[in-house]
Amino acid sequence: MNSPIAPKKNIANKINTLSLNLQRLWLVSSLLLIAFCFCLMTANAALSKLSDDQRSVLKEISKQMNENKALSGEFIQTGPNGQTTKGTFYLKRPGQMRFKYKEPSAIDIISDGKSVAVINKQLETQDLLPLKKTPLRYLLRRKLNLNKIDSIKNVGLLGNNIVVIIEDPEAFNESRLRLFFNKDNYNLEQWIVTDAQGLDTSVELIGVKPDKNINENLFKISYP
């Protein structure tokens, strides 16, 4: 005769196993929920790091820059040692920019929308970089929306300028980019790149004006 105790033990074991499985499922679900909430809180914190006033200023700057897709003017570049060089710049979005340095500088910088070429006419060399790996990518987008650039760390007022600070390791390693806009008309007037050693290179724009007749040949790069 079979003992009636064995079926009861089997049932008890199944109940215990089911209970343990339910506990594990509850624990895993709780951990996933906590992780999801943490990610959501982190994302919301990243999105809300700028105030409404700062975002409103970025919106006005973006609007002004989108209205002027072709510009030209003069520039003065000041290096970390205080040495200055001058030249003429041409900008045509999307993607195109040219810095023609005046003598005695032998440097010429061209962006054609895909690459940035740094040319040394004296040494007859040319270094090519992907545009997306340089700070110029922020200025040369087809439609600029500064509020969608997550790497903007701060927006503030310095004298007569609105200063936008961008830190993006993908675009320029450990460097930092500061953009200076006129607080009255939102025109870009200057930018400063601070490298990993904390050294500044400044580019000041002068006499900037809309220019719809820019020659496309200015943006041609001679590829190897």
Residue pairs with C-beta under 8 A, 6 or more apart in sequence:
46 150
49 153
50 58
50 152
50 154
50 155
54 154
54 155
55 147
57 155
57 162
58 146
58 147
58 152
58 155
58 164
59 146
59 147
60 186
61 146
61 162
61 164
61 181
61 186
62 144
62 145
62 146
62 147
63 186
64 185
64 186
64 187
65 139
65 144
65 186
65 188
66 143
66 144
68 210
69 92
69 93
70 91
70 92
70 93
70 210
70 211
70 212
70 214
71 90
71 91
71 92
71 208
71 209
71 210
71 211
72 88
72 89
72 90
72 91
72 208
72 209
72 211
72 214
73 88
73 89
73 205
73 206
73 207
73 208
73 209
74 86
74 87
74 88
74 89
74 205
74 206
74 207
75 86
75 87
75 88
75 89
75 99
75 203
75 204
75 205
75 206
76 84
76 85
76 86
76 203
76 204
76 206
77 84
77 85
77 86
77 87
77 101
77 201
77 202
77 203
77 204
78 84
78 201
78 202
78 204
79 85
79 201
80 195
80 199
80 200
80 201
85 101
85 102
85 105
85 107
86 101
86 102
87 99
87 100
87 101
87 102
87 105
88 99
88 100
88 102
89 97
89 98
89 99
89 100
89 205
90 96
90 97
90 98
90 100
90 211
90 214
90 218
90 219
91 97
91 139
91 140
92 214
92 219
93 139
93 140
93 141
93 142
93 144
94 113
94 140
94 141
94 142
95 111
95 112
95 113
95 114
95 131
95 140
95 142
96 111
96 112
96 113
96 140
96 218
96 219
97 109
97 110
97 111
97 136
97 139
97 140
97 219
98 108
98 109
98 110
98 111
98 218
98 219
99 107
99 108
99 109
99 110
100 108
100 218
101 107
101 108
101 109
106 120
106 121
106 122
106 123
107 118
107 119
107 120
107 121
108 117
108 118
108 119
108 121
109 116
109 117
109 118
109 119
110 116
110 117
110 119
110 218
110 219
110 220
110 221
111 117
111 131
111 134
111 136
111 140
111 219
112 219
112 220
112 221
113 131
113 140
113 219
114 130
114 131
115 128
115 129
115 130
115 131
115 221
115 223
116 128
116 129
116 130
116 131
116 134
116 136
117 126
117 127
117 128
117 221
118 126
118 127
118 129
119 125
119 126
120 126
126 222
128 221
128 223
131 137
131 140
132 171
133 170
133 171
133 172
134 171
134 172
135 166
135 171
135 172
135 175
135 177
135 191
135 193
137 171
138 144
138 149
138 166
138 171
138 177
138 179
139 188
146 152
146 164
149 166
151 166
151 167
151 168
151 171
152 164
152 165
152 166
153 165
153 166
153 167
154 163
154 164
154 165
155 162
155 163
155 164
155 165
156 162
156 163
156 165
157 163
157 183
158 180
160 182
160 183
160 184
161 180
161 181
161 182
161 183
161 189
161 190
162 180
162 181
162 182
162 183
162 186
163 178
163 179
163 180
163 181
164 178
164 179
164 181
165 176
165 177
165 178
166 176
166 177
166 178
166 179
167 176
167 177
168 177
171 177
172 193
173 196
174 195
174 196
175 193
175 194
175 195
175 196
176 193
176 194
177 191
177 192
177 193
177 194
178 191
178 192
178 193
178 194
179 188
179 190
179 191
180 188
180 189
180 190
180 191
180 192
181 187
181 188
181 189
182 189
187 208
188 205
188 208
189 204
189 205
189 208
190 202
190 203
190 204
190 205
191 202
191 203
192 200
192 201
192 202
192 203
193 200
193 201
194 200
195 201
